[in-house]
Amino acid sequence: MAVLTPREGPDTRRPDPRRTATDGSELGPAEPTRRILLVSRDDHLDSLLARRRVAAHLGDLRPVHNATGRPLPVPDVALVCDDEAATNRLLESGVPVVHLSSGHEGTTGTTAMTGTIGTTAASGTTAADGAAGRALHRVHRPGWLPDPATASTDPRPNGVRPTGLLAPARSARKRERAGTLLLLSAWDVPDAEADTFITGTLPTLVREALRRTGRCDVVGDTRLTPIHAALAGLAGRPEVRVSRAVDVDVDALHAGAEVFLAAPTLGALALAQARRAPLVFLPALGDTQRDLAARVRHLVPVPPADDPEDDAMWVPPARNATALWSVLDPDLDDLRGAQRVARTLRQLSLAPL
């Protein structure tokens, strides 16, 4: 976690000529007053990407690191992506919180606000009862994707609001692209399913990606140790890079990749839709991924990575082709989910509830 403080007014790296002592000497810039705490589950791909994409719209931020070991300054507002315990602690400390449920919720109707502070969306409550009920609850969901909790695209009656698509800050891809980005998520996936995919399907996909595109970036949110082990015969090659999502810029890697194979997650879906780029779904792992993949394919013909030897999987359409996403009604405002959450944070920092 890091406290991020927006710079306001003049550049704080330069002296502020309006702040002077009585003898006319400069006192230097005034300290920023509004502090924003950003929290995510960094072993959860959707959570990590949501935090980063909202942060990109909070202005010119200056991180305050806890290098001294002293307690961090109390933030004026916090964005918490999915971490219920952090939301509870902050609210009990009197910090206003926007709680963002970043991933697909599946068919259970839960809002990712479970355990000590949560209830289900179907219960008709707000984010939670008690202290956590003071959080503003936002749910990452594209406007075209029906809400599992209501079976429609309408807002929920309990104050939980959809954000629209949390798109990357840069909507363009590089002109010259090469290689494959293989984006994995094993968050909340049963061990047996994850192990079968990592030891069986993954090496086959990576080998085919090398043969077809010459390079492969494998990025995952968790289970990096078994991934490295499964790719032991390949990971030593310079054309193969295995990275943890928190350690790399996923959005930048996507901008430079020609082929995009991704686990069915909202973060990956947002990347492809916002950039009108080709997308192939990896085999869905766990009930949540399977539910999202089915809902998306009901509306958008995202091809599955069922057969690594299928030529269509590795030959993207022409550079300007947007056929995959043309079936959706064009609504540019729906791509501004990250900006919308950032605006809420700024408003809340000025006028806490």
Order of alpha helices (4+ residues) and beta strands (2+ residues): beta-beta-alpha-beta-beta-alpha-beta-beta-beta-beta-alpha-alpha-beta-alpha-beta-alpha-beta-alpha-beta-alpha-alpha-alpha
